[in-house]
């Protein structure tokens, strides 16, 4: 019986010793702190590691986290300078630097920081309009951090960073902003489209300008070359006519040959015949008429009487063949009557030849005067063409 009592007493002593040790030894983790009160008064702050206290005399308060903490506050209604209510969500980063002040200077420092943040948001945002509020987050963050850090310093708390997480304007304002943004985008698109159209038109106009300039240069060169070719052709014709002394009949024939070319163009329904055509026709008719008279006179003079040498066809009997058609005497010589007729025919032919030569000389004189007039006109045309070429060269771009 005494052994059992001794055993119970030993167990009770061991339990008491264990409780004493547990109450005496306090282990504080790293980056944590605990305040000690002795008889209800602050005694000390336990550092990380193993600490000893007096059990049943010292009271250990809850752990205080010394690490940097993050607290997110729900949206706070704030009125801007232009009387718009916006909801602002904030994120606060802070760290407890003095466990004693954080425990004894304020009851709940997290709630205190939240309320202080809401108050400072209303103060800062109230001096800004909505546009500045949406675009000045860095400025708002810096202002809030400075004010909160100064106000929470006596609580043993250091505010390291304040971030505006979201700014929610009213739905009507959001719709208006979307319409404004859409209008701004449409405006920029219209401006870009107009700029593109303008640039396209400018480039097109520049291309057309260069094309017109090049086309004008080509037309100018072609006109100059064509005028020079015409001038050379006219000069060559003039020199050929002047040096070769062409017959007026040939010139008249060439003139008449060019007249049908005037009517070859399509759509010509009216053709004006120049007055020089009559002169050319007279020249050709005189020339061909004189030749026909000369050819028809010889056969008439050489025809014999019927039955004396056989009938002859006009245009086939020449002056050399006429003696063969005359009657001959017994000795084979022509008779006296035949010789008399032949002499008369030769005299008449000689008179006609003389008259024809006189008429030809007179016609040649008239044609020479006309040719000189034409040559003078050709010289004037050549001079006019040369002046046009010189004017074109002077007026062309340099």
LODO-961324 format. One record per residue (C-alpha): residue number from 1; chain; x, y, z. Coordinates in steps of 0.25 Angstrom, whole numbers, plus 5000, padded with zeros to 4 digits. Layout:
BEGIN
<nr->NUM kette->A east->X north->Y up->Z>;
...
# end
This chain:
BEGIN
<nr->1 kette->A east->5000 north->5000 up->5000>;
<nr->2 kette->A east->5011 north->5010 up->5003>;
<nr->3 kette->A east->5018 north->5006 up->4990>;
<nr->4 kette->A east->5005 north->5010 up->4982>;
<nr->5 kette->A east->5004 north->5023 up->4990>;
<nr->6 kette->A east->5019 north->5026 up->4987>;
<nr->7 kette->A east->5017 north->5023 up->4972>;
<nr->8 kette->A east->5005 north->5032 up->4971>;
<nr->9 kette->A east->5012 north->5043 up->4978>;
<nr->10 kette->A east->5024 north->5041 up->4969>;
<nr->11 kette->A east->5015 north->5042 up->4957>;
<nr->12 kette->A east->5008 north->5055 up->4962>;
<nr->13 kette->A east->5022 north->5061 up->4964>;
<nr->14 kette->A east->5026 north->5057 up->4950>;
<nr->15 kette->A east->5013 north->5063 up->4944>;
<nr->16 kette->A east->5015 north->5076 up->4952>;
<nr->17 kette->A east->5030 north->5077 up->4947>;
<nr->18 kette->A east->5025 north->5075 up->4933>;
<nr->19 kette->A east->5015 north->5086 up->4934>;
<nr->20 kette->A east->5025 north->5095 up->4941>;
<nr->21 kette->A east->5035 north->5093 up->4929>;
<nr->22 kette->A east->5024 north->5095 up->4919>;
<nr->23 kette->A east->5020 north->5108 up->4925>;
<nr->24 kette->A east->5034 north->5112 up->4927>;
<nr->25 kette->A east->5040 north->5110 up->4914>;
<nr->26 kette->A east->5034 north->5118 up->4902>;
<nr->27 kette->A east->5039 north->5115 up->4887>;
<nr->28 kette->A east->5037 north->5127 up->4878>;
<nr->29 kette->A east->5038 north->5124 up->4863>;
<nr->30 kette->A east->5047 north->5133 up->4853>;
<nr->31 kette->A east->5040 north->5146 up->4849>;
<nr->32 kette->A east->5030 north->5145 up->4860>;
<nr->33 kette->A east->5029 north->5152 up->4874>;
<nr->34 kette->A east->5021 north->5151 up->4887>;
<nr->35 kette->A east->5019 north->5161 up->4897>;
<nr->36 kette->A east->5020 north->5157 up->4912>;
<nr->37 kette->A east->5011 north->5163 up->4923>;
<nr->38 kette->A east->5014 north->5161 up->4938>;
<nr->39 kette->A east->5003 north->5163 up->4947>;
<nr->40 kette->A east->4995 north->5170 up->4935>;
<nr->41 kette->A east->5007 north->5179 up->4932>;
<nr->42 kette->A east->5016 north->5179 up->4920>;
<nr->43 kette->A east->5029 north->5172 up->4923>;
<nr->44 kette->A east->5036 north->5169 up->4911>;
<nr->45 kette->A east->5036 north->5164 up->4896>;
<nr->46 kette->A east->5041 north->5150 up->4894>;
<nr->47 kette->A east->5051 north->5149 up->4883>;
<nr->48 kette->A east->5051 north->5137 up->4873>;
<nr->49 kette->A east->5057 north->5124 up->4880>;
<nr->50 kette->A east->5056 north->5118 up->4894>;
<nr->51 kette->A east->5051 north->5128 up->4905>;
<nr->52 kette->A east->5048 north->5125 up->4919>;
<nr->53 kette->A east->5037 north->5132 up->4927>;
<nr->54 kette->A east->5031 north->5130 up->4941>;
<nr->55 kette->A east->5019 north->5121 up->4940>;
<nr->56 kette->A east->5006 north->5126 up->4946>;
<nr->57 kette->A east->5012 north->5140 up->4948>;
<nr->58 kette->A east->5016 north->5144 up->4933>;
<nr->59 kette->A east->5005 north->5143 up->4923>;
<nr->60 kette->A east->5009 north->5141 up->4909>;
<nr->61 kette->A east->5001 north->5149 up->4898>;
<nr->62 kette->A east->4998 north->5144 up->4884>;
<nr->63 kette->A east->5009 north->5143 up->4873>;
<nr->64 kette->A east->5011 north->5155 up->4865>;
<nr->65 kette->A east->5016 north->5153 up->4850>;
<nr->66 kette->A east->5028 north->5162 up->4847>;
<nr->67 kette->A east->5028 north->5159 up->4832>;
<nr->68 kette->A east->5022 north->5168 up->4821>;
<nr->69 kette->A east->5007 north->5165 up->4820>;
<nr->70 kette->A east->4997 north->5168 up->4809>;
<nr->71 kette->A east->4983 north->5172 up->4811>;
<nr->72 kette->A east->4973 north->5174 up->4800>;
<nr->73 kette->A east->4961 north->5184 up->4803>;
<nr->74 kette->A east->4948 north->5183 up->4796>;
<nr->75 kette->A east->4943 north->5194 up->4787>;
<nr->76 kette->A east->4942 north->5207 up->4794>;
<nr->77 kette->A east->4931 north->5217 up->4788>;
<nr->78 kette->A east->4939 north->5230 up->4785>;
<nr->79 kette->A east->4933 north->5243 up->4779>;
<nr->80 kette->A east->4942 north->5250 up->4769>;
<nr->81 kette->A east->4943 north->5265 up->4766>;
<nr->82 kette->A east->4933 north->5264 up->4755>;
<nr->83 kette->A east->4923 north->5257 up->4764>;
<nr->84 kette->A east->4924 north->5243 up->4759>;
<nr->85 kette->A east->4923 north->5231 up->4769>;
<nr->86 kette->A east->4934 north->5221 up->4766>;
<nr->87 kette->A east->4938 north->5208 up->4774>;
<nr->88 kette->A east->4953 north->5206 up->4777>;
<nr->89 kette->A east->4959 north->5193 up->4781>;
<nr->90 kette->A east->4973 north->5195 up->4788>;
<nr->91 kette->A east->4984 north->5186 up->4792>;
<nr->92 kette->A east->4992 north->5189 up->4804>;
<nr->93 kette->A east->5006 north->5184 up->4807>;
<nr->94 kette->A east->5011 north->5187 up->4822>;
<nr->95 kette->A east->5020 north->5181 up->4832>;
<nr->96 kette->A east->5020 north->5182 up->4847>;
<nr->97 kette->A east->5033 north->5188 up->4852>;
<nr->98 kette->A east->5029 north->5190 up->4867>;
<nr->99 kette->A east->5021 north->5178 up->4873>;
<nr->100 kette->A east->5019 north->5186 up->4886>;
<nr->101 kette->A east->5013 north->5198 up->4879>;
<nr->102 kette->A east->5005 north->5189 up->4870>;
<nr->103 kette->A east->4999 north->5182 up->4882>;
<nr->104 kette->A east->4997 north->5193 up->4892>;
<nr->105 kette->A east->4995 north->5206 up->4883>;
<nr->106 kette->A east->4983 north->5201 up->4875>;
<nr->107 kette->A east->4973 north->5190 up->4877>;
<nr->108 kette->A east->4972 north->5185 up->4862>;
<nr->109 kette->A east->4983 north->5191 up->4853>;
<nr->110 kette->A east->4978 north->5184 up->4840>;
<nr->111 kette->A east->4964 north->5190 up->4842>;
<nr->112 kette->A east->4970 north->5203 up->4845>;
<nr->113 kette->A east->4979 north->5203 up->4833>;
<nr->114 kette->A east->4966 north->5199 up->4824>;
<nr->115 kette->A east->4958 north->5211 up->4830>;
<nr->116 kette->A east->4970 north->5220 up->4828>;
<nr->117 kette->A east->4972 north->5216 up->4814>;
<nr->118 kette->A east->4957 north->5219 up->4811>;
<nr->119 kette->A east->4958 north->5232 up->4817>;
<nr->120 kette->A east->4971 north->5236 up->4809>;
<nr->121 kette->A east->4965 north->5231 up->4796>;
<nr->122 kette->A east->4953 north->5240 up->4798>;
<nr->123 kette->A east->4963 north->5252 up->4801>;
<nr->124 kette->A east->4972 north->5249 up->4789>;
<nr->125 kette->A east->4961 north->5245 up->4778>;
<nr->126 kette->A east->4952 north->5256 up->4782>;
<nr->127 kette->A east->4962 north->5266 up->4777>;
<nr->128 kette->A east->4963 north->5259 up->4763>;
<nr->129 kette->A east->4953 north->5257 up->4752>;
<nr->130 kette->A east->4950 north->5243 up->4746>;
<nr->131 kette->A east->4960 north->5245 up->4735>;
<nr->132 kette->A east->4971 north->5248 up->4744>;
<nr->133 kette->A east->4967 north->5237 up->4754>;
<nr->134 kette->A east->4968 north->5227 up->4742>;
<nr->135 kette->A east->4981 north->5232 up->4737>;
<nr->136 kette->A east->4988 north->5235 up->4750>;
<nr->137 kette->A east->4990 north->5222 up->4758>;
<nr->138 kette->A east->5004 north->5224 up->4761>;
<nr->139 kette->A east->5001 north->5238 up->4767>;
<nr->140 kette->A east->4990 north->5233 up->4775>;
<nr->141 kette->A east->4999 north->5221 up->4780>;
<nr->142 kette->A east->5010 north->5230 up->4784>;
<nr->143 kette->A east->5001 north->5240 up->4792>;
<nr->144 kette->A east->4994 north->5229 up->4799>;
<nr->145 kette->A east->5007 north->5222 up->4803>;
<nr->146 kette->A east->5012 north->5235 up->4809>;
<nr->147 kette->A east->5000 north->5238 up->4817>;
<nr->148 kette->A east->4998 north->5224 up->4822>;
<nr->149 kette->A east->5012 north->5222 up->4826>;
<nr->150 kette->A east->5012 north->5235 up->4834>;
<nr->151 kette->A east->4999 north->5232 up->4841>;
<nr->152 kette->A east->5002 north->5217 up->4844>;
<nr->153 kette->A east->5016 north->5220 up->4849>;
<nr->154 kette->A east->5012 north->5222 up->4864>;
<nr->155 kette->A east->5005 north->5208 up->4863>;
<nr->156 kette->A east->5018 north->5201 up->4860>;
<nr->157 kette->A east->5014 north->5199 up->4846>;
<nr->158 kette->A east->5022 north->5202 up->4833>;
<nr->159 kette->A east->5013 north->5203 up->4820>;
<nr->160 kette->A east->5023 north->5199 up->4809>;
<nr->161 kette->A east->5014 north->5200 up->4797>;
<nr->162 kette->A east->4999 north->5203 up->4793>;
<nr->163 kette->A east->4993 north->5199 up->4780>;
<nr->164 kette->A east->4980 north->5203 up->4773>;
<nr->165 kette->A east->4975 north->5189 up->4768>;
<nr->166 kette->A east->4962 north->5194 up->4761>;
<nr->167 kette->A east->4954 north->5206 up->4758>;
<nr->168 kette->A east->4940 north->5203 up->4754>;
<nr->169 kette->A east->4932 north->5215 up->4749>;
<nr->170 kette->A east->4917 north->5215 up->4748>;
<nr->171 kette->A east->4911 north->5207 up->4737>;
<nr->172 kette->A east->4906 north->5219 up->4730>;
<nr->173 kette->A east->4920 north->5225 up->4730>;
<nr->174 kette->A east->4926 north->5212 up->4725>;
<nr->175 kette->A east->4916 north->5212 up->4713>;
<nr->176 kette->A east->4919 north->5227 up->4710>;
<nr->177 kette->A east->4934 north->5224 up->4710>;
<nr->178 kette->A east->4932 north->5212 up->4701>;
<nr->179 kette->A east->4924 north->5221 up->4691>;
<nr->180 kette->A east->4935 north->5231 up->4692>;
<nr->181 kette->A east->4945 north->5221 up->4690>;
<nr->182 kette->A east->4938 north->5215 up->4678>;
<nr->183 kette->A east->4936 north->5229 up->4672>;
<nr->184 kette->A east->4951 north->5232 up->4674>;
<nr->185 kette->A east->4955 north->5219 up->4667>;
<nr->186 kette->A east->4945 north->5222 up->4656>;
<nr->187 kette->A east->4951 north->5236 up->4655>;
<nr->188 kette->A east->4965 north->5231 up->4654>;
<nr->189 kette->A east->4961 north->5221 up->4644>;
<nr->190 kette->A east->4954 north->5231 up->4636>;
<nr->191 kette->A east->4966 north->5240 up->4637>;
<nr->192 kette->A east->4975 north->5229 up->4633>;
<nr->193 kette->A east->4966 north->5226 up->4621>;
<nr->194 kette->A east->4966 north->5240 up->4617>;
<nr->195 kette->A east->4981 north->5241 up->4618>;
<nr->196 kette->A east->4982 north->5228 up->4609>;
<nr->197 kette->A east->4972 north->5234 up->4599>;
<nr->198 kette->A east->4980 north->5247 up->4599>;
<nr->199 kette->A east->4993 north->5240 up->4597>;
<nr->200 kette->A east->4988 north->5232 up->4586>;
<nr->201 kette->A east->4982 north->5244 up->4579>;
<nr->202 kette->A east->4995 north->5251 up->4580>;
<nr->203 kette->A east->5003 north->5239 up->4575>;
<nr->204 kette->A east->4993 north->5238 up->4563>;
<nr->205 kette->A east->4993 north->5252 up->4560>;
<nr->206 kette->A east->5009 north->5252 up->4561>;
<nr->207 kette->A east->5009 north->5240 up->4551>;
<nr->208 kette->A east->4999 north->5247 up->4542>;
<nr->209 kette->A east->5007 north->5259 up->4542>;
<nr->210 kette->A east->5020 north->5252 up->4539>;
<nr->211 kette->A east->5012 north->5244 up->4528>;
<nr->212 kette->A east->5007 north->5257 up->4522>;
<nr->213 kette->A east->5021 north->5263 up->4522>;
<nr->214 kette->A east->5027 north->5251 up->4516>;
<nr->215 kette->A east->5016 north->5250 up->4505>;
<nr->216 kette->A east->5017 north->5265 up->4503>;
<nr->217 kette->A east->5033 north->5263 up->4501>;
<nr->218 kette->A east->5030 north->5252 up->4491>;
<nr->219 kette->A east->5020 north->5260 up->4483>;
<nr->220 kette->A east->5029 north->5272 up->4483>;
<nr->221 kette->A east->5041 north->5263 up->4478>;
<nr->222 kette->A east->5032 north->5256 up->4468>;
<nr->223 kette->A east->5027 north->5270 up->4463>;
<nr->224 kette->A east->5041 north->5275 up->4462>;
<nr->225 kette->A east->5046 north->5263 up->4455>;
<nr->226 kette->A east->5033 north->5263 up->4446>;
<nr->227 kette->A east->5035 north->5278 up->4443>;
<nr->228 kette->A east->5050 north->5276 up->4440>;
<nr->229 kette->A east->5047 north->5264 up->4431>;
<nr->230 kette->A east->5036 north->5273 up->4423>;
<nr->231 kette->A east->5046 north->5284 up->4423>;
<nr->232 kette->A east->5057 north->5275 up->4417>;
<nr->233 kette->A east->5047 north->5269 up->4407>;
<nr->234 kette->A east->5042 north->5282 up->4403>;
<nr->235 kette->A east->5057 north->5287 up->4401>;
<nr->236 kette->A east->5060 north->5274 up->4393>;
<nr->237 kette->A east->5048 north->5276 up->4384>;
<nr->238 kette->A east->5052 north->5291 up->4383>;
<nr->239 kette->A east->5066 north->5288 up->4379>;
<nr->240 kette->A east->5062 north->5277 up->4370>;
<nr->241 kette->A east->5052 north->5286 up->4363>;
<nr->242 kette->A east->5062 north->5298 up->4363>;
<nr->243 kette->A east->5074 north->5291 up->4358>;
<nr->244 kette->A east->5068 north->5281 up->4348>;
<nr->245 kette->A east->5059 north->5292 up->4342>;
<nr->246 kette->A east->5047 north->5282 up->4341>;
<nr->247 kette->A east->5037 north->5284 up->4330>;
<nr->248 kette->A east->5024 north->5291 up->4334>;
<nr->249 kette->A east->5016 north->5279 up->4328>;
<nr->250 kette->A east->5023 north->5269 up->4337>;
<nr->251 kette->A east->5020 north->5278 up->4349>;
<nr->252 kette->A east->5005 north->5280 up->4345>;
<nr->253 kette->A east->5004 north->5264 up->4343>;
<nr->254 kette->A east->5010 north->5262 up->4357>;
<nr->255 kette->A east->5000 north->5273 up->4363>;
<nr->256 kette->A east->4989 north->5265 up->4357>;
<nr->257 kette->A east->4994 north->5252 up->4362>;
<nr->258 kette->A east->4993 north->5257 up->4377>;
<nr->259 kette->A east->4979 north->5262 up->4375>;
<nr->260 kette->A east->4972 north->5248 up->4377>;
<nr->261 kette->A east->4980 north->5246 up->4390>;
<nr->262 kette->A east->4972 north->5258 up->4396>;
<nr->263 kette->A east->4959 north->5250 up->4395>;
<nr->264 kette->A east->4965 north->5237 up->4401>;
<nr->265 kette->A east->4962 north->5241 up->4416>;
<nr->266 kette->A east->4950 north->5235 up->4423>;
<nr->267 kette->A east->4938 north->5243 up->4424>;
<nr->268 kette->A east->4941 north->5253 up->4413>;
<nr->269 kette->A east->4928 north->5257 up->4407>;
<nr->270 kette->A east->4932 north->5271 up->4402>;
<nr->271 kette->A east->4944 north->5273 up->4393>;
<nr->272 kette->A east->4949 north->5287 up->4389>;
<nr->273 kette->A east->4957 north->5287 up->4376>;
<nr->274 kette->A east->4968 north->5298 up->4376>;
<nr->275 kette->A east->4968 north->5308 up->4365>;
<nr->276 kette->A east->4982 north->5303 up->4360>;
<nr->277 kette->A east->4975 north->5291 up->4355>;
<nr->278 kette->A east->4970 north->5298 up->4343>;
<nr->279 kette->A east->4983 north->5303 up->4339>;
<nr->280 kette->A east->4989 north->5289 up->4340>;
<nr->281 kette->A east->4978 north->5284 up->4332>;
<nr->282 kette->A east->4981 north->5294 up->4321>;
<nr->283 kette->A east->4995 north->5291 up->4321>;
<nr->284 kette->A east->4993 north->5276 up->4320>;
<nr->285 kette->A east->4982 north->5278 up->4309>;
<nr->286 kette->A east->4991 north->5287 up->4301>;
<nr->287 kette->A east->5003 north->5278 up->4302>;
<nr->288 kette->A east->4995 north->5265 up->4298>;
<nr->289 kette->A east->4986 north->5273 up->4288>;
<nr->290 kette->A east->4999 north->5278 up->4280>;
<nr->291 kette->A east->5005 north->5263 up->4280>;
<nr->292 kette->A east->4992 north->5258 up->4274>;
<nr->293 kette->A east->4991 north->5268 up->4263>;
<nr->294 kette->A east->5006 north->5265 up->4259>;
<nr->295 kette->A east->5003 north->5250 up->4259>;
<nr->296 kette->A east->4990 north->5251 up->4251>;
<nr->297 kette->A east->4996 north->5261 up->4240>;
<nr->298 kette->A east->5006 north->5252 up->4235>;
<nr->299 kette->A east->4997 north->5241 up->4231>;
<nr->300 kette->A east->4988 north->5250 up->4224>;
<nr->301 kette->A east->4999 north->5255 up->4216>;
<nr->302 kette->A east->5004 north->5242 up->4212>;
<nr->303 kette->A east->4991 north->5235 up->4208>;
<nr->304 kette->A east->4991 north->5232 up->4193>;
<nr->305 kette->A east->4979 north->5232 up->4184>;
<nr->306 kette->A east->4970 north->5220 up->4184>;
<nr->307 kette->A east->4975 north->5209 up->4175>;
<nr->308 kette->A east->4989 north->5214 up->4175>;
<nr->309 kette->A east->4997 north->5207 up->4185>;
<nr->310 kette->A east->4985 north->5202 up->4193>;
<nr->311 kette->A east->4977 north->5209 up->4204>;
<nr->312 kette->A east->4985 north->5212 up->4217>;
<nr->313 kette->A east->4980 north->5213 up->4232>;
<nr->314 kette->A east->4982 north->5226 up->4240>;
<nr->315 kette->A east->4993 north->5226 up->4250>;
<nr->316 kette->A east->5001 north->5214 up->4243>;
<nr->317 kette->A east->5006 north->5221 up->4230>;
<nr->318 kette->A east->5018 north->5230 up->4234>;
<nr->319 kette->A east->5026 north->5240 up->4226>;
<nr->320 kette->A east->5037 north->5230 up->4222>;
<nr->321 kette->A east->5027 north->5220 up->4216>;
<nr->322 kette->A east->5020 north->5231 up->4208>;
<nr->323 kette->A east->5028 north->5230 up->4195>;
<nr->324 kette->A east->5025 north->5215 up->4194>;
<nr->325 kette->A east->5010 north->5219 up->4193>;
<nr->326 kette->A east->5012 north->5229 up->4181>;
<nr->327 kette->A east->5011 north->5224 up->4167>;
<nr->328 kette->A east->5023 north->5222 up->4159>;
<nr->329 kette->A east->5027 north->5224 up->4144>;
<nr->330 kette->A east->5033 north->5213 up->4135>;
<nr->331 kette->A east->5047 north->5216 up->4140>;
<nr->332 kette->A east->5043 north->5214 up->4154>;
<nr->333 kette->A east->5044 north->5229 up->4158>;
<nr->334 kette->A east->5032 north->5237 up->4164>;
<nr->335 kette->A east->5024 north->5245 up->4155>;
<nr->336 kette->A east->5024 north->5260 up->4155>;
<nr->337 kette->A east->5010 north->5261 up->4160>;
<nr->338 kette->A east->5014 north->5253 up->4172>;
<nr->339 kette->A east->5026 north->5261 up->4175>;
<nr->340 kette->A east->5018 north->5274 up->4175>;
<nr->341 kette->A east->5008 north->5268 up->4185>;
<nr->342 kette->A east->5019 north->5263 up->4194>;
<nr->343 kette->A east->5026 north->5277 up->4194>;
<nr->344 kette->A east->5013 north->5284 up->4197>;
<nr->345 kette->A east->5010 north->5274 up->4209>;
<nr->346 kette->A east->5024 north->5277 up->4214>;
<nr->347 kette->A east->5023 north->5292 up->4213>;
<nr->348 kette->A east->5009 north->5291 up->4221>;
<nr->349 kette->A east->5016 north->5282 up->4231>;
<nr->350 kette->A east->5027 north->5291 up->4233>;
<nr->351 kette->A east->5018 north->5303 up->4235>;
<nr->352 kette->A east->5010 north->5295 up->4245>;
<nr->353 kette->A east->5023 north->5291 up->4252>;
<nr->354 kette->A east->5027 north->5306 up->4253>;
<nr->355 kette->A east->5014 north->5310 up->4259>;
<nr->356 kette->A east->5014 north->5299 up->4269>;
<nr->357 kette->A east->5028 north->5303 up->4273>;
<nr->358 kette->A east->5024 north->5317 up->4275>;
<nr->359 kette->A east->5012 north->5313 up->4283>;
<nr->360 kette->A east->5021 north->5304 up->4291>;
<nr->361 kette->A east->5031 north->5315 up->4294>;
<nr->362 kette->A east->5020 north->5324 up->4298>;
<nr->363 kette->A east->5014 north->5313 up->4307>;
<nr->364 kette->A east->5028 north->5310 up->4313>;
<nr->365 kette->A east->5030 north->5324 up->4316>;
<nr->366 kette->A east->5016 north->5325 up->4324>;
<nr->367 kette->A east->5019 north->5312 up->4331>;
<nr->368 kette->A east->5033 north->5317 up->4335>;
<nr->369 kette->A east->5027 north->5329 up->4341>;
<nr->370 kette->A east->5017 north->5321 up->4348>;
<nr->371 kette->A east->5028 north->5311 up->4353>;
<nr->372 kette->A east->5035 north->5323 up->4358>;
<nr->373 kette->A east->5023 north->5327 up->4366>;
<nr->374 kette->A east->5021 north->5313 up->4372>;
<nr->375 kette->A east->5036 north->5313 up->4376>;
<nr->376 kette->A east->5035 north->5326 up->4383>;
<nr->377 kette->A east->5023 north->5320 up->4390>;
<nr->378 kette->A east->5030 north->5308 up->4394>;
<nr->379 kette->A east->5042 north->5316 up->4399>;
<nr->380 kette->A east->5032 north->5324 up->4408>;
<nr->381 kette->A east->5026 north->5311 up->4413>;
<nr->382 kette->A east->5040 north->5305 up->4416>;
<nr->383 kette->A east->5043 north->5318 up->4424>;
<nr->384 kette->A east->5030 north->5317 up->4432>;
<nr->385 kette->A east->5033 north->5303 up->4435>;
<nr->386 kette->A east->5047 north->5306 up->4440>;
<nr->387 kette->A east->5041 north->5318 up->4449>;
<nr->388 kette->A east->5031 north->5308 up->4455>;
<nr->389 kette->A east->5043 north->5298 up->4458>;
<nr->390 kette->A east->5051 north->5309 up->4464>;
<nr->391 kette->A east->5039 north->5314 up->4473>;
<nr->392 kette->A east->5036 north->5299 up->4477>;
<nr->393 kette->A east->5051 north->5297 up->4482>;
<nr->394 kette->A east->5051 north->5311 up->4490>;
<nr->395 kette->A east->5037 north->5308 up->4496>;
<nr->396 kette->A east->5041 north->5294 up->4501>;
<nr->397 kette->A east->5045 north->5290 up->4515>;
<nr->398 kette->A east->5060 north->5291 up->4518>;
# end
